[in-house]
Amino acid sequence: MTPAELIAWLRETDGARLALLWQQADRVRQQSVGAAVHLRGLIEFSNHCVRQCAYCGLRAANRELVRYRMTADEILACAHQAVDYAYGTVVLQAGEDPGAGTEWVADLVRRIKRETPLAVTLSLGERAPEELAAWRAAGADRYLLRFETSNRQLYEQLHPPRPGRHSDRIALLRRLRQLGYEVGSGMMIGLPGQTYDDLARDLALCAELDLDMVGVGPYLVHPATPLADPARHPPAATGEQVPNDEQMTYKVLALLRLVCPRANIPATTALATLNRARGRELGLQRGANIIMPNLTPLKYRALYEIYPDKACVGETAEACRTCLDDRIHALGRQVGSGPGTSPNYARPATSESGAVRGTCDREGESPAEPG
Ligand code: SAH
């Protein structure tokens, strides 16, 4: 799809035309990744963070937040719970926390791999290449690192580097690929200052990076962050600013499925936060094939407040499990078994068309032209 086509779809408001987009995304999802919905048990093990991201409630300057770091034994107990619920993967996520050191994380990964059959996904922010290599050697399978926005200027405003360092998430994503990780990235939708052109470029970047997993969600305002203040971070011009709403999130999910047909794409908690009753289901019907139920112990969960009023913050892991099973079956889909490796990662290094892995892959169907 050309940038102009992507922008036209992002601006589309006609219900009948959008219904075509949802259908096309659902069809490509079925053809490329099948009917299974894979569940990833999310363990938010530390909310310590050294960064100052303007959008995130975990930012170091937020002194109102009580900080926690789970012990390795607590994390292992959650991983065993994931096995009991027949999840195939655990996602270990945290703020950028030097307290979760190289060896500590490597030991944790080794223990999970030794004691369980789970795939392990890490989402620990921008860490040193040597650490990423050590964790891969310890057995970590996947790494999630969103590029957040492809607009470099906006990125620098919202995501300042650590003093004296340089923040280049795209370079780290390439490094992760070289190390053999299944690589995930993505962006937020509706960041103040983000234009339709920016969002179309975000989508094109996801295709260009040949991502195995793509996570997107609406930007949700956290009052204790600088981005909540429009005087400091004004929106783009009227008509250019992307809204951070539910409809825009579905459009992005559907377009992602078309530009990255074989990627694993979750219906995220941020989407469920905008529509608790139906957000995840509608996401699954408009391109997504993954859900990430929360396994973080309840006593910590409310403290992992990247944004307020997160969906399911009071549900036990067991309640989540039952609720999700019912919702997935009601859609006529089934819960996936096994690790749920991304078909984009699993495919041979050279595709039928002769394209070498790592190059842009746009074999998904083009939907009808937007009106
Ligand atoms: N420290 C890790 C994990 C961050 S939380 C890292 O930096 O990669 C995971 C994701 O939550 C972020 O990548 C960001 O895209 C999203 N996020 C953070 N603050 C948010 C907000 N206010 N609204 C919506 N999503 C947010």
Boltz pocket constraint, residues with backbone or C-beta under 6 A from the ligand:
constraints:
  - pocket:
      binder: B
      contacts: [[A, 55], [A, 56], [A, 57], [A, 93], [A, 94], [A, 95], [A, 96], [A, 123], [A, 124], [A, 125], [A, 126], [A, 144], [A, 145], [A, 146], [A, 148], [A, 187], [A, 188], [A, 217], [A, 218], [A, 219], [A, 220], [A, 221], [A, 222], [A, 270], [A, 306], [A, 307]]
      max_distance: 6.0
